[in-house]
Amino acid sequence: MEKTDNDSMNDARSMRIVPIVRGIAIPFSLLRFSYTRSSGPGGQNVNKLNTKALLVVALDDLAAYLPDDALLVLARQGDAKGQLQFVSQEHRSQIANRDQCLEKLRRALADRKSTRLNSSHTDISRMPSS
């Protein structure tokens, strides 16, 4: 059976802000985590604990917190329902896998920022000299 953070979240936790990349932070309440049993090697721990983490974020929920160009880039990574999904089962702990999912979200936004900066740099280099 799948457990979710959102089922037992208290008011203090839902008000927490999660920094994503420089200048961008989102409320923790927008992040939907669920945990299941991980597959693969890991000994008996795999069969007893729900350590695999899945982070689901609705792009519509992020619209108030992200610039339009970031939403456009992230929309290409989203599924048909307009959601981003990040999975981690690399670690033996639920917390480490949850943190890895957040890191994957951060990387997706950081990649968007570097792509925009690289394309801006290209545009500047093509400008005629005066």
N, C-alpha and C positions, 0 to 999 in steps of 0.2 A: 504494500500500500504506500502511496506517495504522501509525504508530509510537505507542508508549505510553511514558510515564515509568515505569510500574510494571515494565516488562520489564527495565530496566537500573538500578533503584533500589538503592543500596547501603544498608548498615545505618545509617550516620550520617544519611542523608537520611530514612529511614523513621522515625527517632526524633524528627525535627523536629516542633515544635508550631506550629500556625498559629493566631494570634489571629483570631477572627472578629468578635465584637462584645464590648463591655466585659463581662468576667466569663465569656466563653465562648471556649475554645480547643479545637481538635481536632488529633489527630495527622495529619501530612501523609500517612501511609500509608493513611488512609481516603479520600483524594481520588484518583480515577482520572482522569487526563488522557490524552487522545489528540489527535493532530494530523493534519490532512489538508490538502490544497491548498485554498486559499481560492478562492472564485469572485468574479466581478465585476472592476471596474477595479483597476489596480495595476501595470500594465506586465508585463514578463517575470518579475518576482519571483513573481507569482501562479502561473506555470507551472512554477517550479523548486523552490519551498520549501513545506514543510508548515507554514503559519503559522496556519491556522484551528485554534482550540483548543476542545475539548469537555471539560467537567468533569462527571463522573458521581459522585454520592454516594448510597450506599444509606441510606435512612432508618433501617433496623435498626442500621446501624453507628453512627449518630449518637445512638442512644437513651441510651447511657451518658454522653453529654457535654451533652445539651440537656434543659431542663425539659420536662415533659409537654405544657404548653400550646404550646410552640414546635414540638414534633413534630406536634401536631394541625394546626396552621396549615400547616406545611410539607408535611404529607401531602396536603393539598388541591392543592398545586402539583406533587406527584409524579406519575409515570406509573403504569401498571398493575402494573409490577414493583416498585413501592415505591422508586423512585429519583428523585432530583432531577437535572435536566440543565441546564447552562448553557453557551451557545455564544458565542464571540466571534471575529469575523473582521474587525473594524474597523481593526486595526493591521497594519502590515507585518512585525511581528516576533512570533515565537512567544511570547517572554517577555511582551510587552505584552498579547497576547491571553489568555495564561494568567492574568495579573494581573487582567484585566478580568473573567474568569470568577469569580475569587475575590471580586472586588468585587460581582458580582451575587449571590453566595451571602451575602455580608455584608449587602447591601441587603435580601434576603429575610428575614433574621433581624432586622434593624433595623426593618423594617416590622412584623414580628410584635410586637416590643417596643413600638413606638409605638401599635399597635392596642390592645394590652393596657392601656397607660397611658391612652389616650383613653377606653376603656370603663370603667376604674377611676374616672377623673375624672367621667364621667357618673353612675356609681353613687353617688359621694360627693355630688354636687350634688343628687341626688334624695332624700338622707337627710333625715328630718324634723329641724327645728331643735329644740334642747332649751331 
